[in-house]
Amino acid sequence: MRQVVLSAHAETLCGAVNLAKVLRERGLRVSHHRIHAVLKEHGFAKKEPKKSKRRKWIRWQRQRSNSLWHADYSEINGKHVLIVEDDASRFIVGYGEFTEATAENARRVFAQAFAVYGLPRQVLTDHGSQFCNVHDAKGEHVFSDWLRTLGVKPIYARVKHPQTNGKVERLFQTIAKGWRAFGSLKKAVQWYNDVRPHMSLELASGRLRTPAQAYAEKRGKK
């Protein structure tokens, strides 16, 4: 049992609760308490009292892929990393690592994502200058006005209210973890999208889904 748990953890980097569901789908029933004990024994988990408290908030998300994309920059491993995440499926549709967090770099990442996945209805960012303040020679916003010309509506998180864009903020922690484990941003994104089941995407039937699976299932519906 110990070896099975450690092998599944090395593949998914999931915590005990999610790992129990992964193993259940593989025909193995091991309680998350036993899994947590194994992970603690090998230094992959620790006691976290805050997680045992009932959360008062309710998770909110769109129902269809490409309804809303989240985007933000964060510094990881000395690089300015931009991630674009689909709200309904938690699928990373675009990403890039740069020496500078600029509006032009944001446009580059979004243009690549649009070419592959199509246009979302809305894009949610914070009030960073890259997204709403930088102007070009014509006086137009380099990023937000460009979105509008494509028919995409830019919307912004409330000031001093990080929870509005909290999904992508939390995602950076997961990607940093995957980067450390797999050695590159590209491999971390592939692991996150295609390998690691996302707890918020579990169906009522108990079936787990990766972000890639959820994105495909929810795509093309309005």
N, C-alpha and C positions, 0 to 999 in steps of 0.2 A: 504494500500500500504506500509506504514511504517513497519508494522509487517512482511509482506511478504519479504521485503528487508532485514530486520534484521535476519529473520530466514534463508534465503538463504546465507547470509554472514556468519552466525555462522557455517553453514555446509561446505562452500567452502573456506572461508577467501579470496574471490576474491575482487579485486578492482571494482570501479564503471563500467568501460567499459566492463570488462569481466562478471560482474554480470548482466548487461543488456542483454548480450547474453544468459546467463544461464536462466534468466527469460523468454526470448523470446522463447527458446526451450520448456518451460513449458506452453506456450500459453499466457504469460503475457507480454505486451509491456509497458515498463517504460523507459524513457530516462535515459542515464547515468548521465546527469546533475542532475535530480531529485534524483537518487540513491546516487550520491556523496553528495548531500545536506543532505540526511538522515544519511549517514555514518559520515559526519562531525558533525552533530548535536549530535551524540552519541559517538563521540570521536574515531571513527574507520578510519577517513581519515583527511587529512589536505591539504591545498593548496600547490601545487607543480608546480611552474612556468616552471621549466625545462622540464616537461613532455608535455607542450603545444608547444614546439619548434619542428620543423620538423627534424627528424634524417637524417643524410647524409649517414649513413652506410647501407649496405644491408645484411640481415641475410643469412648466409650460413649454409647448413646442408646436410648430406648424404641423399640419397633417400631410402635406405633399412635398416631395422633393422640388427644389428650385423655386419654392415660394419665397424663402428668405435665406440669404447667406450672411454669416458673420465673418468679420475680418479684423485682424489686429496684428501689430508688431510686438515682438518681445525679444530680449537679448538672451541667446543661448550659446554657450561655448564661444563667446567673443564675437558672435555674428548677430546681425539684426535679421530675425526670422519673421516672415509674414506667413500667416496661415489663413486660409479661407475655408470655412466649414459650413456645410449645408445644415440648416436648423432641424429639419424633420428627421434626418437620418444620421446626423453627426459625421457624415462622410466628408473627408478633406478633398475638396475639388481643386484646390490650388495651393501652392506653397513655394517659398524661395528663401535663400539665405544670401544676405548682402552685407557689404561693409557700411552702408548707410540706409536708414529708413526713410525713403523718399516717395513722393507721389508718383514719379516716373516708374520706380520699381514696382509699386503697387499696380499701376496700369499694366505693366508687363505680365505680372502674375495673373491678373484678372483676364487679360486678353487671351492667354493660353488656356485658362479654365473655360472661357466662353467658347473657344474653338472646339473643345472636347465635349462639354456638357450642356452647351446652350446658355441662354440668358435667364437669370433669376428675375423674379418680379421686383424684389427689393434687396438692398445690401445694407447691413447694419454695422456701423463702426463707432468708435469713440470720437471725441472732438479733436483728435490729433491733427496737427497742421498738414500732415501728408494727405489727409482725407477731406479736409474742408477749407483750408486757409491758403494753400499755395496757389498762386496765380501764374498764368503764362503771359506772353507779351501782349495778348489781346485783352488781358484783364479777366480772363475766365478761370474758374477753378480747374486746375489740371486734372483732378480725379473726379470730383462730384459732377461737374458739368459734362465731363466725358461720359459718365454713366447715363446722364439724362439724355444725351444725344442718341444713345443706344436704346432708350426706352426703359431703362432700369432706374427705379426710384431709390436714391440714397436716403437713409434715415440714420439718426444719431442717438447714442445712449444718453440717458439723463446725466447731467453733470453731477459728479460726486455720488454716483449710484452705480458702482461697478457690477452689480448683479445683473444689470440689463444685458451686458455682453459677457456674462459670467461663463457661458459654455466654452467659448474660445479661450478665456483666461485659464479655465481648468484644463483645457486640452493641451496647453503649453507644458504643463507639468507632466502629462502623460507622454508627450513627444520627447521631452528632455530625458525622461526615464528610458524610452525606447532608443534614443540616440546613444545613451551611455551603454546600453546592452548590445546594440547591433552595429555601432560604429559610424553611422552616417544618418543625415536627415532623411535621405531617400528611403533607406531601409526602415527607418522608424515609421515613416508615413505608410509604407507598404504593410508593415506589421499591424499598425493601428487600423488601417482600412480593411485589410483582407484576412487577418489572422485572429485578432483579439475580439471576442464577443463583447458587445457593449451592454452593460447592465440595464441602461434605460431603454434598450430596444427589445427587451424580452416580451414576447407575445403572451396573451392570456392563456394560451395552451402550454406555456412553459418553454416553447422553442426559443433558443437564443439566436441572435443575428449579429453579424459583423456590420459595421457601417456600410460597406459596399453592398451587402445583401439588402439592407434596409433601403438604401438609395435606389437600387434597381426596382424594388417592389413598389416604392412610393412615387417613382418617376412617371411623368406623362399624365398625371392626374391634376385637375385644377379644382 
